[in-house]
Amino acid sequence: MAINTIIPFGPQHPVLPEPIHLDLIVEDEKVVEAIPQIGFVHRGLEKLVETKDYNQFVYIAERICGICAFGHSMGYSETIERLMNVEIPPRAVYLRGIWHELSRVHSHILWLGLVADAFGFESLFMHCWRLRERVLDIFERTTGGRVIFSVCKVGGVTRDVDAGEFVHIIQTLEGIKKDYSEIMKTFLNDTSVKSRTVGIGYLSQQSASDLSIVGPFARASNVNNDARCLGNGAYGHLSEFKPVLSTDGDCYARIKVRCEEVLQSISIIEELIASCPAGDISVPVKGNPGDGEVATNVVEQPRGECFYYAKGNGTKYLERMRMRTPTSQNIAGMVAALKDCQLADVNMIVLTIDPCISCTER
């Protein structure tokens, strides 16, 4: 008769330095159940709306996560603009879209490198992060920062990008595409990669839908809930947008979806640059959010849909600011994917949801 054993996993993941703890109930080498526990790094960022005014809080919001920094500053700014009925200039909308898709490219390539590291494929890891550096170089040239950018503000953006810089961005992305195609072939065709990912961590379309999974994790199980389809911001100006989907629902499908999304994001950036209108990059914002006024917003972060909620109280300080991040939505799906897996596959399954606990624990 098999005896169940509880094996503690975490709070440090072997690949991602993410403080998530799992109690793995195992029977021999099979995981019968995974019980998650978070709460190691709560930072109290949301409470800072009591001491930082709505303009200052932009810089707090983008520090929720280093990888999704621009997306959080954009999502927060858009929420306050809705709260105060502010319409930003079209050029600012396009610039935000370009920077946001660059963040997606940067995030996905970083994650692919971590996946390679999990395989023990160190050369592939280095090639991925070498490409990522080129994206960070674009950020540095256009924003002045490589991790925290501080170019979003309520009312638009703080820095413009000239035509010459747009040409440089296009040339850099073309070079990235050429090298990335070789890396992508390795991830999708290499037998050692497939042996660790095909059929591992399966999550059905029905389960993903029932558990409200978001992002590439959901799209790998053929659930189309990409917030970019709503057409908010620059996405409403694209000629066509179709989310990348897979029906396989395993670790390999999650790699495939993210691989293809990198190329899709580069195409979006090229289209936005080609049609970026001239004009101002910001408008003056006066007054304070109204007492009791509420606004919400959703942004498709690299890891999935992020929901923002803001409530004013008539002063320059918000009454409440709340973010529901993708990882907090995806933990339930991660637990479902871990059920009945082999103990040796736990690392890979946890990694393929691309968790960000610092986003979740604000």
C-alpha positions in Angstrom: 0.0 0.0 0.0 1.4 3.4 -1.1 2.0 6.0 1.6 1.5 9.7 0.9 4.3 12.0 1.7 4.3 15.8 2.0 7.3 17.4 0.3 7.9 21.1 0.8 8.7 23.0 -2.4 10.0 26.6 -2.2 9.7 29.3 -1.2 12.6 29.6 -3.7 12.0 28.1 -7.1 15.1 26.4 -8.5 14.9 28.5 -11.7 12.8 31.6 -10.8 13.7 33.4 -7.6 10.0 33.5 -6.8 8.8 33.2 -3.2 6.0 30.7 -3.7 5.7 27.7 -1.4 4.0 24.4 -2.3 3.2 21.5 -0.1 3.4 18.6 -2.5 1.4 15.5 -1.5 3.1 12.7 -3.3 2.5 9.0 -3.7 5.7 7.4 -4.8 6.8 9.8 -7.5 3.4 11.1 -8.4 2.0 14.4 -7.1 -1.5 13.7 -5.8 -2.1 17.3 -4.7 -0.3 20.6 -4.5 -1.3 23.1 -1.8 0.1 26.7 -2.6 1.1 29.2 0.0 2.0 32.8 -0.8 2.5 35.9 1.4 6.2 36.1 1.9 6.9 39.5 0.3 3.9 41.7 0.9 5.1 45.3 0.4 2.0 47.4 1.1 2.2 49.3 -2.2 -1.5 49.8 -2.6 -1.7 51.5 0.8 0.7 54.2 -0.5 -2.2 55.9 -2.3 -2.9 57.5 1.1 0.5 59.3 1.1 1.4 59.6 -2.6 -0.9 61.7 -4.9 -2.3 60.2 -8.1 0.6 61.6 -10.2 3.3 60.3 -7.9 1.6 56.9 -7.7 2.5 56.3 -11.4 6.1 55.6 -10.2 4.9 53.3 -7.4 2.7 51.3 -9.9 5.6 50.6 -12.3 7.6 49.2 -9.4 5.0 46.5 -8.8 7.1 44.3 -11.2 10.4 44.9 -12.9 9.5 42.9 -16.0 6.0 44.4 -16.4 7.0 47.9 -15.3 5.8 49.8 -18.3 2.5 47.9 -18.5 1.7 48.7 -14.9 2.5 52.4 -15.3 0.4 52.5 -18.5 -2.5 50.5 -16.9 -2.6 52.8 -13.9 -2.3 56.0 -16.0 -5.2 54.8 -18.2 -7.3 54.1 -15.2 -6.8 57.6 -13.7 -7.4 59.1 -17.2 -10.8 57.3 -17.3 -11.5 58.4 -13.7 -10.9 62.1 -14.7 -12.2 61.9 -18.3 -8.9 62.8 -19.8 -8.2 62.1 -23.4 -4.6 61.8 -24.3 -3.1 62.7 -27.7 -3.0 60.0 -30.4 0.8 60.1 -30.6 1.0 59.3 -26.9 -1.4 56.3 -27.4 0.8 54.9 -30.1 4.0 55.4 -28.1 2.5 53.6 -25.2 1.5 50.7 -27.5 5.1 50.5 -28.9 6.7 50.4 -25.5 4.2 47.9 -24.1 4.8 45.5 -27.0 8.6 45.9 -26.5 8.0 44.9 -22.9 6.2 41.8 -24.1 9.1 40.9 -26.4 11.5 41.4 -23.5 9.4 39.4 -21.0 8.9 36.4 -23.3 12.5 36.2 -24.4 13.6 36.4 -20.8 11.2 33.6 -19.9 12.4 31.4 -22.8 15.9 31.8 -21.4 14.8 30.6 -18.0 13.0 27.6 -19.6 16.3 26.7 -21.4 18.1 27.0 -18.1 15.6 24.6 -16.5 16.5 22.1 -19.2 20.2 22.6 -18.4 20.5 24.0 -22.0 22.9 26.8 -20.9 24.0 27.9 -24.4 20.4 28.4 -25.4 19.8 30.4 -22.2 22.7 32.7 -23.0 21.5 33.2 -26.6 18.0 34.2 -25.4 19.3 36.7 -22.9 21.7 38.1 -25.5 18.7 39.0 -27.7 16.9 40.4 -24.7 19.8 42.9 -24.2 19.0 44.3 -27.6 15.5 45.1 -26.5 16.7 46.7 -23.3 19.1 48.8 -25.5 16.0 50.1 -27.3 14.4 51.0 -24.0 17.5 52.8 -22.8 17.8 54.8 -26.0 14.1 55.8 -26.0 13.3 56.1 -22.3 16.6 56.4 -20.5 16.0 53.2 -18.4 16.5 49.5 -18.9 14.1 48.2 -16.2 12.2 51.2 -14.7 11.3 53.7 -17.5 9.2 56.4 -15.9 7.9 57.7 -19.3 4.2 57.2 -18.6 2.2 59.9 -16.8 -1.4 60.8 -16.3 -2.1 62.7 -19.5 0.3 61.0 -21.9 4.0 60.3 -21.9 7.1 62.3 -20.9 9.4 61.5 -23.8 9.0 61.5 -27.6 10.7 59.3 -30.1 11.9 60.9 -33.3 11.8 59.5 -36.8 15.5 58.6 -36.8 15.0 56.6 -33.6 12.0 54.8 -35.1 14.3 53.7 -38.0 16.8 52.4 -35.5 14.1 50.4 -33.7 12.9 48.8 -36.9 16.5 47.9 -37.9 17.1 46.4 -34.4 13.9 44.4 -34.5 14.7 43.0 -37.9 18.1 41.8 -36.6 16.4 40.3 -33.6 13.9 38.4 -35.8 16.7 36.9 -37.8 18.5 35.5 -34.8 15.3 34.7 -32.9 14.1 32.4 -35.7 17.0 30.1 -35.1 16.3 30.0 -31.3 12.6 29.4 -31.9 13.5 26.4 -34.1 15.4 24.9 -31.2 12.6 25.4 -28.7 10.0 23.9 -31.1 11.9 21.1 -32.8 14.6 19.9 -30.4 13.9 16.4 -29.1 15.3 17.1 -25.7 12.9 20.0 -25.3 10.0 18.0 -26.4 10.8 15.1 -24.1 10.5 17.5 -21.1 7.4 19.4 -22.2 5.1 17.4 -24.6 2.1 16.0 -22.6 3.5 17.5 -19.3 1.3 19.7 -17.1 -1.8 19.3 -19.2 -4.7 21.6 -18.6 -7.9 21.2 -20.7 -9.7 24.1 -22.3 -12.7 23.5 -20.0 -10.6 23.6 -16.9 -8.7 26.7 -18.0 -12.0 28.4 -18.7 -13.6 27.3 -15.4 -10.6 28.5 -13.4 -10.5 31.8 -15.3 -6.9 31.3 -16.4 -5.4 34.3 -18.3 -2.5 35.0 -20.6 -0.4 32.6 -22.6 -1.2 30.0 -20.0 -4.9 30.2 -21.0 -4.2 30.6 -24.7 -2.1 27.4 -24.7 -5.3 25.7 -23.7 -7.3 27.4 -26.5 -9.0 29.9 -24.3 -9.2 33.3 -26.1 -9.3 35.9 -23.4 -6.6 38.3 -24.7 -7.5 41.8 -23.5 -5.9 43.3 -26.6 -8.9 42.1 -28.6 -11.0 44.8 -26.8 -9.2 47.3 -29.0 -8.3 49.7 -26.1 -5.5 52.2 -26.7 -3.2 51.6 -29.7 -4.7 48.1 -30.3 -7.9 49.7 -31.7 -5.8 51.1 -34.5 -4.3 47.8 -35.7 -5.4 46.5 -39.1 -5.9 43.1 -37.7 -5.2 41.3 -34.4 -5.7 37.5 -33.8 -4.4 36.0 -30.5 -2.0 33.1 -30.7 -3.8 30.0 -29.6 -3.0 26.3 -29.1 -5.2 23.3 -28.4 -2.6 21.1 -26.7 -2.7 22.6 -23.2 0.7 21.3 -22.1 4.1 22.8 -21.3 5.1 22.6 -24.9 2.0 24.5 -26.0 2.9 27.3 -23.5 6.4 27.5 -25.0 4.9 27.6 -28.5 2.4 30.3 -27.8 5.1 32.6 -26.2 7.5 31.9 -29.1 4.9 33.0 -31.7 3.8 36.0 -29.6 7.3 37.4 -29.8 7.1 37.6 -33.6 3.5 38.9 -33.3 4.6 41.7 -31.0 7.4 42.7 -33.4 4.8 42.9 -36.2 2.6 45.1 -34.0 5.5 47.4 -33.2 6.4 47.8 -36.9 2.8 48.6 -37.8 2.4 51.2 -35.0 5.7 52.9 -35.9 4.6 53.0 -39.6 1.3 54.7 -38.7 2.3 56.7 -35.7 0.7 60.2 -36.0 2.5 63.5 -35.3 1.5 65.9 -32.6 1.7 66.4 -28.9 2.7 63.6 -26.4 0.7 64.8 -23.4 -2.1 67.1 -22.2 -2.2 69.1 -19.0 -4.3 67.4 -16.2 -5.9 69.7 -13.7 -8.1 69.0 -10.7 -8.6 65.9 -8.6 -10.6 62.7 -9.0 -14.2 63.2 -8.0 -15.4 62.0 -4.6 -16.8 58.5 -4.9 -15.9 58.3 -8.6 -14.8 54.9 -9.7 -12.9 53.7 -12.9 -11.7 50.3 -14.0 -9.3 49.2 -16.8 -7.8 46.0 -18.2 -4.4 45.6 -19.8 -2.9 42.5 -21.4 0.4 42.2 -19.6 3.0 39.7 -20.9 1.7 37.2 -18.3 -2.0 37.9 -19.0 -4.9 40.2 -18.2 -4.3 42.7 -15.4 -7.3 44.5 -13.9 -7.1 48.0 -12.4 -9.6 49.7 -10.1 -9.4 53.3 -8.8 -11.7 55.2 -6.5 -11.4 59.0 -5.9 -12.3 61.0 -2.8 -12.2 64.6 -4.1 -8.6 65.1 -3.1 -5.3 64.5 -5.0 -5.0 61.2 -3.0 -7.0 58.2 -4.2 -9.4 56.5 -1.8 -8.5 53.1 -3.2 -6.2 51.6 -5.8 -6.4 47.9 -6.6 -4.7 45.7 -9.2 -5.6 42.1 -9.9 -2.5 40.6 -11.5 -2.3 37.6 -13.9 -0.4 35.3 -11.5 -3.1 35.6 -8.8 -5.5 34.4 -11.4 -3.2 31.6 -12.6 -2.3 29.9 -9.3 -5.4 27.8 -9.4 -4.6 26.6 -12.9 -1.0 25.9 -11.8 -2.3 23.7 -9.0 -4.6 21.9 -11.5 -1.8 21.3 -13.9 0.4 19.9 -11.1 -2.2 17.2 -10.1 -1.0 13.7 -11.1 2.3 14.9 -12.6 5.6 13.3 -11.8 7.7 14.9 -9.0 10.5 15.6 -11.5 8.2 17.7 -13.7 7.1 20.1 -10.9 9.8 22.6 -11.7 8.9 22.8 -15.4 5.2 23.1 -14.8 5.6 25.9 -12.3 7.9 27.7 -14.6 5.6 27.4 -17.7 2.9 29.6 -16.0 5.5 32.3 -15.8 4.7 33.2 -12.2 5.4 36.7 -10.8 4.8 36.7 -7.0 6.1 40.3 -6.6 3.1 41.3 -8.9 0.7 39.3 -6.8 1.9 40.4 -3.4 1.7 44.2 -3.4 
